[in-house]
Amino acid sequence: MAQDQLAIIGPNVKDTSPYCKDTLQIHVLKNNHCNEKPFLHYSKRFQTEMKEKQENHVKIEDIEANIFQEFLRYVYTNTVNDLNTHAEELYAAADKYDLPKLKSICIDELSRSLNSENAIHMFLFSDENNVTILKDRTMEFIKKHMNLIFQTEGYKSLCQSPKAYFIQEIFQATFDYLNALIYS
């Protein structure tokens, strides 16, 4: 590997890497111009005497290999393949590595994909990840499609979860409010 390259090691793909088994090894340029500047703060690891500089690799263990490949594709090319299937995972990576543009792209995709079957999941995802704009969009969707959402497996599962009382109370209050508007 050239001195100006960095091996980024990620999980879940077989490789004969000397670093560990079941990994994906990706070589990237250390001093490349990335699309989003916050990502560059990770290059500071190579300006000090940290392990990453000495071994010339960074090990990423909390992002699946295929997601990390798409993440890097975005960082270096400003494009993402199959965003519709990886938006949640890419959002988490973008949040971890502070890439606001990628986070926004993922939020827009998740908003576009909102439907009665995934609305409860999307509400919980946005709440757990503190994505206020997605949570607001999801709540608006739920209010407009409440009759369909109350019949979904997602809603039925939610009713049996530890968050059920709080969320069910909100939905019921919203439902009662809408009914009062309709029949007043």
Buried (B, 14 or more C-beta within 10 A) or exposed (E): EEEEBBBBBBBEBEBEBEEEEEBBBBEBEBEEEBBBEEBEEBBEBBEEEEEBBEEBBBBBEEBBBBBBBBBBEBBBEEEBEEBEEBBBBBBBBBBEBBBEEBBEBBBBBBBEBBEBBBBBBBBBBBBEBEBEEBBEBBBEBBBEBBEBBBEBEBBEEBBEEEEEEEBBEEBEEBBEEBEEEEEE
